[in-house]
Amino acid sequence: PCVNLFNEHLDSSGSRFAPLVVLELASDTKEEAIAWLLSRIRDWQQNGGAELLVEQLGPGIGVEEKENPNMFLVGASMQRLLCGAEDLGLFKECTDGSMRAFTFASKHNFKDFKGDGDGFLSMAECQYVIKHELDTLRAKEETNVPGYSHAKLYPGKSIIRRLLSKGILIQMFPLHENEELKRLSFSWYKKVKVSLQPLDDIRHYYGEGQALYFGFLEYFTFALVPMALIGVPYYLFDWEDYDKYVVFAVFNLIWCTVILELWKRRSASLAYYWGTLCRKKAFEEPRPGFHGVLGHNPVTGRAEPIYPTSKRHLRVYLVSLPFVLLCLYLSLYIMMIYFQMEGWALSIYDENPTFWTHILLFIPSIIYAVVIEAMNLIYRYAAEFLTEWENHRLESSYQNHLVLKVLVFNFFNCFASLFYIAFVMQDMELLRQSLATLLITSQILNQFMEAFLPYWLQRRRNKKMIRKIQKRRLYEEKELPLVEQVRLEADMSTYLGTFDDYLELFLLFGYVSLFSCVFPLAAVLVVLNNITEVYSDAFKMCRVFKRPFADPAANIGVWQLAFEAMSVIAVVTNCALIGMSPQVRSYFPESETQLILCTVAAEHVLLGFKFILTFLIQDVPKHIQDKLARLEFESLEALKKKVNNAACSRESNSNRITFFEM
């Protein structure tokens, strides 16, 4: 529910409201700028305001001089939230079981709408509505932020985006709701259990984007179980026979296609019942960091920065692309150093085969795995800097270019050595050893970097934070005062989204689908990793990071294409491994050319089968397609009725005027 979550506050007009979002301005923000911003937030919508409720956060217990006084609580009346939900086109379940866009006029036709609507919208939805209203707060006739001549404004410019880009607004974040968070934490990660994740509760608290990620993580884990069950006996009985991997490779080919197609159906079902499958995509505004010469947008009719596409293309192809190629070359160079280390360790073992020299054989792979993770991290920062420098207008374009850069480098950096061992050296024993070492080391490092390190840094960042955490523990079941809770959450790390989480799953999917036929325990290790990933990610979301704003996603976006591309590469890789197996080679003892031609032909046939399978398995289940078609039909009928009524009204008015003239 959206109300009665915290102690209600009074804004300057005396209206009571439940604070949902926090705005933190710089501590030295000028008074005229603060007064102007608050007046615009409170002003009526017809006057260009957001019509929200806002009040300054009071001093906490044991006030310190360093505490920022410019923190403000933002909320809204229930009617304002419901009207905002209508403006956003939120889909909610009707009393007849169908999903429809919410309208304030027909609010009583929606399931769970009672009284004034308390509890109808989830807290995540309420906070998303407020964020939308703040983001769409636009400048009118102001030429700059009051008191800041360098913070230029023009009619139609987003005020919040300008304040963020100029450092006047430090952060804007939604508040946690302690009681609901405790219930979610208990059902999600505080008790070890063998059951599904509470996806509906996660969606209710964090929004659809987070729920879809955890839904995909859960689905991917269950999809790996058949491969893990096949891999265990395969490992136990065929470990010493390195050549019997043809059956496992064939299973890989079918598995990686089927699971991705079935996920599309699962994703569509979740998105429909969460109300995001039918939602129209909102018009994208320019990114906060986008800059250019002030011009005119022909679509919106508003003034906004214009940056030539040709300049952006020059930056992409003459700077970013060569930089990525240079990084790939550096990765290749380090890979060759790794192979020299492998040769050195092997020569020592051959001279003196003892237990310790056998352990030494794994050291180069472990060092290489650590170097890979370090290079991925450094490259990620460089890719973000370059993509920001390319000056993309839309957030979606920025994300697509960033994902492409990161995926290309990470794929090459993580898998180039395995491809070299498999198809140049053709050493299946070394491939198995390298794959196992890289996989295990990367999993350990990821768990450390993603869960333990952020929590440790969060506790060590400053003494004030530690004191507040200890104070929170002293309260135990008591509610932490709102002032202390807000300042506690303000000091928490900011959650940067699901990018890194999806990237980790993408690389794990690659390890399993590309080469697991020569290391059958790969699927088992990934299953174990994913189980711990669920708990560590849930812990991070609930304890380490600020609460993120909801992301009303209908699918996993560009990552679906990334996984599908990996599955195509997996077909080629597994066909090549099958062609290299002694069982298949025995059928072509004299002709290497015939073996290659047959392998390529089989690969083409399997790719064709893969695409046929993709076509046969519908992305959206039939019953949901029917519901969507019915919704579209009813919308068209309602539009026709509205047009006819308008026409009849005009004709009636015309006849009435003619009658009086007579």
C-alpha positions in Angstrom: 0.0 0.0 0.0 1.0 3.6 -0.7 -0.1 5.2 2.6 0.5 4.7 6.3 4.0 3.3 5.5 5.8 5.9 7.6 4.7 8.5 10.1 2.7 11.0 8.0 4.3 14.4 7.4 2.8 17.8 6.8 3.8 19.9 3.9 3.8 23.7 4.0 0.1 23.8 3.1 -0.8 21.5 6.0 -1.6 18.5 3.9 -0.7 15.1 5.4 1.2 12.7 3.2 3.3 9.6 3.3 6.9 10.3 2.1 7.8 8.1 -0.8 10.8 9.7 -2.5 13.8 11.7 -1.3 15.5 14.6 -3.1 18.9 15.5 -1.8 20.3 18.8 -3.0 23.9 19.9 -2.5 24.5 21.3 1.0 25.5 24.7 -0.4 22.5 25.1 -2.7 21.3 28.7 -2.9 18.1 29.5 -1.1 16.5 31.0 -4.2 17.1 27.8 -6.1 15.5 25.7 -3.4 12.5 27.9 -3.1 12.0 27.9 -6.8 12.3 24.1 -7.1 9.8 23.5 -4.2 7.3 25.9 -5.6 7.4 24.2 -9.0 7.0 20.8 -7.4 4.0 22.0 -5.4 2.4 24.1 -8.1 -0.8 23.0 -9.8 -0.5 20.9 -13.0 -2.4 23.5 -15.1 0.3 26.0 -14.1 3.1 23.7 -15.2 3.8 22.2 -11.7 4.0 18.6 -10.5 1.2 19.1 -7.9 3.1 16.9 -5.4 3.6 17.3 -1.7 7.1 18.1 -0.4 8.6 18.9 3.0 12.2 19.4 4.2 13.6 16.6 6.3 14.2 17.7 9.9 17.3 17.2 12.0 18.0 13.7 13.3 19.0 12.4 16.7 22.4 13.7 17.7 22.7 16.2 14.8 26.1 16.5 13.3 27.4 19.6 11.6 28.3 17.6 8.5 24.8 16.4 7.9 23.2 17.8 4.7 20.2 20.0 5.6 18.9 20.1 2.0 17.0 16.8 2.0 13.4 16.8 1.0 10.6 14.2 1.3 8.2 14.0 -1.6 4.8 12.4 -1.6 1.3 12.8 -3.2 -2.3 12.5 -2.4 -4.0 9.3 -3.4 -6.1 11.0 -6.1 -2.9 12.5 -7.6 -1.2 9.1 -7.6 -4.2 7.5 -9.3 -4.3 10.2 -11.9 -0.6 9.8 -12.5 -1.1 6.0 -12.9 -3.7 6.8 -15.6 -1.2 9.2 -17.3 1.4 6.5 -17.4 -1.0 3.9 -18.8 -0.5 1.4 -15.9 -2.3 -1.8 -16.6 -4.2 -3.4 -13.7 -6.5 -6.4 -13.4 -10.2 -5.8 -13.8 -13.0 -7.5 -12.0 -13.6 -9.8 -15.0 -9.9 -11.0 -14.9 -8.7 -9.1 -17.9 -5.8 -6.6 -17.8 -6.7 -3.1 -18.9 -5.1 0.4 -18.8 -6.2 2.1 -15.5 -8.6 5.1 -15.8 -9.7 7.2 -12.9 -13.2 7.4 -14.2 -13.7 3.6 -14.2 -11.6 2.9 -11.1 -14.3 0.8 -9.4 -14.2 -1.7 -12.3 -10.7 -2.8 -11.3 -10.0 -5.6 -8.9 -8.8 -4.7 -5.4 -10.0 -1.0 -5.7 -11.8 -0.2 -2.5 -12.8 3.1 -0.9 -10.4 5.8 -1.9 -8.0 3.4 -3.5 -5.6 2.9 -0.6 -3.6 -0.2 -1.3 -4.6 -0.4 -5.0 -1.2 0.7 -6.2 1.9 -0.9 -4.9 4.5 1.2 -3.3 6.8 0.7 -6.2 4.1 1.9 -8.6 3.5 5.0 -6.4 7.2 5.9 -6.4 7.4 5.3 -10.1 4.5 7.8 -10.6 6.3 10.4 -8.5 9.5 9.9 -10.4 7.7 10.3 -13.7 6.0 13.5 -12.5 9.3 15.0 -11.3 11.1 14.0 -14.5 8.4 15.7 -16.6 8.6 18.9 -14.6 9.7 21.4 -17.3 11.0 24.9 -17.4 8.6 27.6 -18.5 10.1 31.1 -19.2 13.2 30.7 -17.0 16.5 31.2 -18.7 18.6 29.6 -15.9 18.2 28.0 -12.4 17.7 30.9 -10.0 21.1 31.7 -8.5 23.0 29.7 -11.0 23.7 31.6 -14.2 25.7 28.6 -15.7 22.7 26.2 -15.3 20.9 27.3 -18.5 17.2 26.5 -19.0 14.9 26.9 -21.9 11.1 26.3 -22.3 10.4 22.5 -22.2 13.8 21.5 -20.6 13.5 18.9 -17.8 14.3 20.7 -14.6 15.4 17.6 -12.7 17.7 16.4 -15.5 19.3 19.9 -15.6 19.8 20.0 -11.8 21.4 16.5 -11.9 23.7 17.3 -14.7 24.9 20.5 -12.9 25.4 18.8 -9.6 22.8 20.9 -7.8 20.6 17.8 -7.2 22.9 15.1 -5.8 20.4 12.2 -5.9 16.8 11.2 -6.0 15.8 7.8 -4.6 12.7 5.9 -3.3 12.4 5.0 0.3 12.3 1.5 1.7 9.3 0.3 3.7 10.7 -1.5 6.6 7.8 -3.9 7.5 7.3 -4.9 3.9 11.0 -5.3 3.4 11.2 -7.6 6.4 8.5 -9.8 5.1 10.1 -9.9 1.7 13.5 -10.7 3.1 12.2 -13.5 5.2 10.4 -15.2 2.3 13.2 -14.5 -0.1 16.6 -15.2 1.4 16.6 -15.3 5.2 15.4 -19.0 5.3 17.1 -21.7 3.3 14.3 -23.5 1.4 13.8 -25.5 -1.8 11.0 -23.5 -3.4 10.4 -20.9 -6.1 11.3 -17.2 -5.5 8.4 -14.9 -4.5 8.4 -13.2 -7.9 5.1 -11.4 -7.3 6.3 -10.0 -4.0 9.6 -8.9 -5.7 7.7 -7.2 -8.5 5.4 -5.6 -6.0 8.3 -4.1 -4.0 11.0 -3.5 -6.7 9.1 -3.4 -10.0 8.9 -5.6 -13.1 12.5 -5.1 -14.3 14.0 -6.6 -11.1 11.4 -9.4 -11.0 12.1 -10.4 -14.6 15.8 -10.7 -13.8 15.2 -12.9 -10.8 12.6 -14.8 -12.8 15.2 -15.4 -15.6 17.8 -16.4 -13.0 15.4 -19.0 -11.5 14.4 -20.2 -15.0 18.0 -20.6 -16.1 18.8 -22.5 -13.0 16.0 -25.0 -13.5 16.8 -25.3 -17.2 20.3 -26.4 -16.3 19.1 -29.2 -14.1 18.6 -31.8 -17.0 22.2 -31.0 -18.3 23.5 -31.3 -14.7 21.8 -34.7 -14.2 23.3 -36.0 -17.4 26.7 -34.4 -16.6 27.2 -36.2 -13.3 27.1 -39.8 -14.5 28.9 -38.7 -17.6 31.7 -37.3 -15.4 31.8 -40.4 -13.2 31.9 -43.0 -15.9 33.5 -41.4 -18.9 36.0 -39.0 -17.3 39.1 -40.9 -18.4 37.7 -41.3 -22.0 38.1 -37.8 -23.4 36.5 -38.7 -26.7 33.0 -39.7 -25.7 31.4 -36.3 -25.9 29.3 -36.5 -29.1 26.0 -37.3 -27.3 26.5 -34.5 -24.9 27.3 -32.1 -27.7 24.1 -33.0 -29.6 22.1 -32.5 -26.4 23.7 -29.1 -26.0 22.5 -28.1 -29.5 18.9 -28.8 -28.7 19.0 -27.6 -25.1 20.3 -24.1 -25.8 17.6 -23.4 -28.4 14.6 -24.8 -26.6 15.2 -23.1 -23.2 15.5 -19.6 -24.8 12.3 -20.1 -26.8 10.4 -21.4 -23.7 11.7 -18.4 -21.7 10.1 -16.0 -24.2 6.8 -17.7 -23.4 7.4 -17.6 -19.7 8.5 -13.9 -19.9 5.4 -13.0 -21.9 3.1 -14.7 -19.4 4.8 -12.9 -16.4 4.7 -9.5 -18.3 1.0 -9.9 -19.1 -0.1 -10.7 -15.6 2.1 -7.8 -14.3 0.5 -5.4 -16.8 3.7 -4.5 -18.8 3.1 -6.6 -22.0 0.3 -4.4 -23.2 1.7 -1.0 -22.2 2.7 1.4 -24.9 6.3 2.4 -24.8 6.6 5.9 -23.4 8.2 8.7 -25.5 11.9 8.8 -24.7 13.3 12.1 -23.5 17.0 13.1 -24.1 19.5 11.7 -21.6 20.7 14.0 -18.8 24.2 13.9 -20.2 23.2 14.7 -23.8 24.5 18.0 -25.0 24.6 20.0 -28.2 23.5 23.2 -29.9 20.0 24.4 -28.9 17.6 23.6 -31.7 14.0 22.6 -32.4 12.6 19.1 -32.0 10.1 18.6 -34.9 8.3 15.8 -33.0 7.6 17.5 -29.6 7.8 21.1 -30.9 10.1 21.9 -27.9 13.5 23.4 -27.9 16.3 20.9 -27.0 19.9 20.3 -27.8 20.7 19.0 -31.3 23.9 17.0 -32.0 24.7 15.9 -35.6 24.4 12.2 -36.2 27.4 12.4 -38.6 29.7 13.6 -35.7 28.5 10.8 -33.5 29.2 8.2 -36.2 32.7 9.7 -36.6 33.3 9.3 -32.9 32.0 5.7 -33.0 33.9 4.5 -36.1 37.2 6.5 -35.8 37.7 6.4 -32.0 35.5 3.8 -30.2 35.9 1.0 -32.8 39.8 1.3 -33.0 39.9 1.4 -29.2 37.8 -1.8 -28.9 40.1 -3.5 -31.5 43.2 -2.4 -29.6 41.7 -3.9 -26.4 41.0 -7.2 -28.2 44.6 -7.2 -29.4 45.8 -6.7 -25.9 43.6 -9.5 -24.7 45.1 -11.8 -27.4 48.6 -10.8 -26.3 47.9 -11.6 -22.7 46.4 -14.9 -23.8 49.7 -15.9 -25.5 51.6 -15.1 -22.3 49.2 -17.4 -20.5 50.0 -20.2 -22.9 53.7 -19.6 -22.4 53.1 -20.0 -18.6 51.1 -23.2 -19.3 54.1 -24.6 -21.3 56.5 -23.7 -18.5 54.4 -25.4 -15.8 54.0 -28.5 -18.0 57.7 -28.7 -18.6 58.4 -28.6 -14.8 55.8 -31.3 -14.2 57.3 -33.5 -16.9 60.7 -33.2 -15.4 59.5 -33.9 -11.8 56.0 -35.3 -11.6 55.1 -34.8 -7.9 52.0 -33.6 -6.1 53.2 -30.0 -5.9 54.2 -29.8 -9.5 50.8 -31.2 -10.4 49.2 -28.4 -8.4 51.5 -26.0 -10.3 49.7 -27.0 -13.5 46.6 -25.1 -12.3 48.4 -21.9 -11.3 48.6 -20.4 -14.8 44.9 -20.8 -15.4 44.1 -19.3 -12.0 46.3 -16.3 -12.6 44.8 -15.9 -16.1 41.2 -16.1 -14.7 42.1 -13.3 -12.2 43.6 -11.2 -15.0 40.5 -11.7 -17.2 38.2 -10.4 -14.4 40.5 -7.4 -13.8 40.6 -6.6 -17.6 36.8 -7.0 -17.9 36.4 -4.5 -15.0 38.9 -1.9 -16.4 37.4 -2.2 -19.9 33.9 -1.7 -18.5 34.9 1.7 -17.2 36.6 2.6 -20.5 33.5 1.5 -22.4 31.2 3.6 -20.2 33.5 6.6 -20.7 33.6 6.1 -24.5 29.8 5.6 -24.8 29.2 8.7 -22.7 31.6 10.6 -25.0 29.8 9.5 -28.1 26.9 11.7 -26.8 23.9 9.5 -27.6 20.6 11.3 -27.3 18.4 8.5 -26.0 19.1 6.2 -23.0 18.1 3.1 -25.1 20.8 4.0 -27.7 23.4 4.5 -25.0 22.6 1.2 -23.4 22.7 -0.7 -26.8 26.1 0.7 -27.7 27.4 0.0 -24.2 26.1 -3.6 -24.2 27.6 -4.2 -27.6 31.1 -2.9 -26.6 31.1 -4.9 -23.3 29.7 -8.1 -24.8 32.2 -8.2 -27.6 35.2 -7.7 -25.3 34.0 -10.0 -22.6 33.2 -12.8 -25.0 36.6 -12.5 -26.6 38.5 -12.1 -23.3 36.8 -15.0 -21.6 36.5 -17.5 -24.5 39.4 -16.8 -26.9 41.8 -19.1 -25.0 39.2 -21.9 -25.0 38.7 -21.6 -28.7 42.4 -21.6 -29.3 42.9 -24.7 -27.2 40.0 -26.5 -28.8 40.5 -25.8 -32.5 44.2 -24.8 -32.9 45.9 -26.9 -30.2 43.1 -29.6 -30.3 44.0 -30.6 -26.7 40.8 -31.8 -25.1 42.5 -32.5 -21.7 43.9 -29.0 -21.5 40.5 -27.6 -22.7 38.8 -29.4 -19.8 41.4 -28.2 -17.3 41.3 -24.6 -18.5 37.5 -24.5 -18.6 37.1 -25.9 -15.1 39.7 -23.5 -13.7 38.3 -20.4 -15.5 34.7 -21.2 -14.5 35.4 -21.9 -10.8 37.8 -19.0 -10.4 35.4 -16.5 -12.1 32.5 -17.7 -9.9 34.5 -17.2 -6.7 35.6 -13.8 -7.8 32.1 -12.7 -8.9 30.6 -13.8 -5.6 33.3 -11.9 -3.7 33.0 -8.7 -5.9 29.2 -8.7 -6.0 28.2 -9.6 -2.5 30.9 -9.6 0.1 33.0 -6.6 -1.1 30.1 -4.1 -1.5 28.8 -5.0 2.0 32.2 -4.7 3.5 32.9 -1.4 1.8 29.5 -0.2 2.9 30.3 -0.9 6.5 33.8 0.6 6.3 32.9 3.7 4.3 32.5 6.0 7.2 32.0 5.8 11.0 28.7 7.6 10.8 27.3 4.8 8.7 28.5 2.2 11.1 26.9 4.0 14.0 23.6 4.2 12.2 23.7 0.5 11.4 24.4 -0.3 15.1 21.7 2.1 16.1 19.3 0.3 13.7 20.2 -3.0 15.3 19.5 -1.6 18.8 15.9 -0.9 17.7 15.4 -4.6 16.6 11.7 -4.9 16.2 11.1 -1.1 16.8 10.6 1.2 13.9 13.7 3.3 13.0 12.7 7.1 13.1 12.0 8.4 9.6 14.8 11.0 9.8 17.4 8.3 10.7 16.1 6.0 8.0 16.3 8.6 5.3 19.9 9.6 6.2 20.8 5.9 6.5 19.5 5.1 3.0 21.1 8.2 1.6 24.5 6.9 2.5 23.9 3.5 1.0 25.5 2.5 -2.4 23.4 3.2 -5.5 22.1 0.2 -7.3 23.4 0.4 -10.9 20.8 -1.9 -12.5 20.8 -5.5 -13.8 23.5 -4.9 -16.4 26.3 -6.8 -14.5 23.9 -9.5 -13.4 22.8 -10.3 -16.9 26.4 -10.1 -18.1 27.5 -12.7 -15.6 24.6 -15.0 -16.6 25.5 -14.5 -20.3 29.1 -15.6 -19.7 28.0 -18.6 -17.6 25.6 -19.6 -20.4 28.6 -19.4 -22.8 30.7 -21.7 -20.6 27.9 -24.2 -20.5 26.6 -24.1 -24.1 30.0 -23.8 -25.9 32.3 -26.3 -24.2 30.5 -28.2 -21.4 30.5 -31.4 -23.5 34.2 -31.8 -22.6 33.6 -30.7 -19.0 30.3 -32.2 -18.0 30.4 -30.8 -14.5 30.1 -27.2 -15.8 26.3 -27.3 -15.6 26.5 -28.6 -12.0 28.9 -25.8 -11.0 26.6 -23.2 -12.7 23.5 -24.5 -10.9 25.3 -24.3 -7.5 26.5 -20.8 -8.5 23.0 -19.6 -9.4 21.6 -20.9 -6.1 24.1 -18.8 -4.2 23.5 -16.0 -6.6 19.9 -15.8 -5.7 20.7 -15.4 -2.0 23.6 -13.0 -2.6 21.6 -10.8 -5.0 18.6 -10.8 -2.7 20.8 -9.8 0.2 22.4 -7.0 -1.8 19.0 -5.6 -2.9 17.6 -5.7 0.7 20.6 -4.7 2.8 23.4 -3.1 0.7 21.9 -0.8 -1.9 19.4 2.0 -2.0 16.0 0.9 -3.3 15.9 1.4 -7.0 13.0 2.9 -8.9 10.7 0.4 -10.6 11.5 -0.4 -14.2 8.2 -1.4 -16.0 10.0 -3.9 -18.4 8.1 -6.3 -20.6 11.1 -8.6 -21.3 14.8 -8.8 -20.7 15.5 -6.5 -23.6 18.7 -6.7 -25.6 20.0 -9.5 -23.5 17.5 -11.9 -25.2 19.3 -11.2 -28.5 22.7 -11.7 -26.8 21.7 -15.1 -25.4 20.3 -16.1 -28.8 23.5 -15.1 -30.5 25.4 -17.2 -28.1 23.2 -20.2 -28.8 24.0 -19.8 -32.6 27.7 -19.8 -31.8 27.2 -22.8 -29.6 25.7 -24.7 -32.6 28.9 -24.0 -34.6 31.2 -24.8 -31.7 29.6 -28.1 -30.8 29.4 -29.2 -34.4 33.1 -28.5 -34.7 33.8 -30.5 -31.6 31.7 -33.4 -32.9 33.7 -33.3 -36.1 37.0 -33.4 -34.2 35.9 -36.5 -32.1 37.7 -39.8 -32.9 34.3 -41.5 -33.4 33.4 -39.2 -36.3 37.0 -39.1 -37.6 37.0 -42.9 -37.9 34.3 -42.6 -40.7 36.7 -40.5 -42.7 40.1 -42.1 -42.3 41.7 -40.8 -45.5 39.8 -37.6 -46.4 40.1 -34.6 -44.2 38.2 -32.5 -46.7 35.1 -34.8 -46.7 35.1 -34.6 -42.9 35.1 -30.8 -43.0 32.4 -30.7 -45.6 30.2 -33.1 -43.7 30.7 -31.1 -40.5 29.8 -27.8 -42.2 26.7 -29.5 -43.8 25.6 -30.9 -40.4 26.1 -27.5 -38.8 23.9 -25.8 -41.5 21.2 -28.4 -41.1 21.2 -27.9 -37.3 21.1 -24.2 -37.7 18.1 -24.6 -40.0 16.5 -26.9 -37.5 17.2 -24.3 -34.8 15.4 -21.5 -36.8 12.5 -23.8 -37.6 12.2 -24.6 -33.9 12.3 -20.9 -33.2 9.4 -20.4 -35.7 7.3 -23.3 -34.4 7.5 -22.3 -30.7 5.3 -19.2 -30.4 6.8 -16.4 -28.3 3.5 -15.6 -26.7 1.1 -18.4 -25.5 -2.1 -18.7 -27.4 -4.4 -17.8 -24.6 -2.5 -14.5 -24.0 -2.6 -13.8 -27.7 -6.4 -14.2 -27.6 -6.6 -11.8 -24.6 -4.4 -9.2 -26.3 -6.5 -9.5 -29.5 -9.7 -9.0 -27.6 -8.3 -6.0 -25.8 -7.3 -4.4 -29.1 -10.8 -5.2 -30.6 -12.5 -3.6 -27.7 -10.3 -0.5 -27.9 -11.1 -0.1 -31.5 -14.8 -0.5 -30.9 -14.7 2.1 -28.1 -12.8 4.5 -30.4 -15.5 4.0 -33.1 -18.3 4.6 -30.6 -16.5 7.8 -29.4 -16.1 9.1 -32.9 -19.7 8.3 -33.8 -21.0 10.0 -30.6 -18.9 13.1 -31.5 -20.3 13.1 -35.0 -23.9 12.7 -33.8 -23.4 15.5 -31.3 -22.1 17.8 -34.0 -25.0 16.9 -36.3 -27.5 17.5 -33.4 -26.0 20.9 -32.7 -26.1 21.8 -36.4 -29.8 20.8 -36.6 -30.6 22.8 -33.5 -28.9 25.9 -34.9 -30.9 25.5 -38.2 -34.2 25.2 -36.3 -33.6 28.4 -34.4 -32.6 30.2 -37.6 -35.9 29.2 -39.1 
